[in-house]
Amino acid sequence: MVLETISRIIKVQLPAYLKKLPLPETIGGFVRLTVSEWLRLLPLLGILALLGYMTIRPFFPKKKKQRDCLINLKIQKENPKVVNEIDIEDLNSANVCYCRCWRSKTFPVCDKSHLKHNELTGDNVGPLILKKKIL
């Protein structure tokens, strides 16, 4: 019963509908269409627009998942807020770079993982650089 109905729509009603459509033979003919003729074309144009969108949709950039936008993925997740204090007098070298993207394999020292994070998310996070004044 259902297949017979679909078959009738495709074989009989769809061709009859398409024959009645006011499709002009030139582009200029679209300008001369009346409002009622445009209204008769709307369902067909809607279906064509939907098919076109579904065809090109896989090529659109994918939306980032909320988890991809998180900065801290694994460091001290049990704490409500992560705060680290570093006494500058304890620095052994003149310059030290500390990670602020939370993706460093050598955390808390920066290993430039923020470059990949910034590329993937469009973020602009960078390291915290502490410089020791040499007197």
C-alpha positions, 0 to 999 in steps of 0.5 A: 500500500505504501509503496504503491502510493510512493510509486504513484507520486513518482510516476504520475503526480510528479511529472504532472506537477513538473509539466505545469510549472512555469519554467522560462527558457531564458534567464530573462524569462524569470523576470517576467514571471508573475507572483502566482507563477513564483508561488508555484515554483517555490516548492521546487526551488525549496527542494533544490535549495535543500538538496544543494545545501545537503550536498555542500554541507560536508565541506563546511568547517565542523563546529568545535565541541565544547570539550575542544575549547577547554584550556585545562583538560587534565591538570588538577581537575579535582581543584575548583581553581588551579593557582601556582605560585613561583618564587622568582628568587628560586629561578635557576636561569635568566628566562623561564617559560611556563605553560598557560594552555595546559597542554604541555607534556612538561607541565608546568614548563612550556613545550610550545603545545599552545601553537597546535592548540591555537591553530585548532581552536583559533585561541591566542594563548601563549606562555608565561615568561618570567625573566630574572633581572641580572644585576 
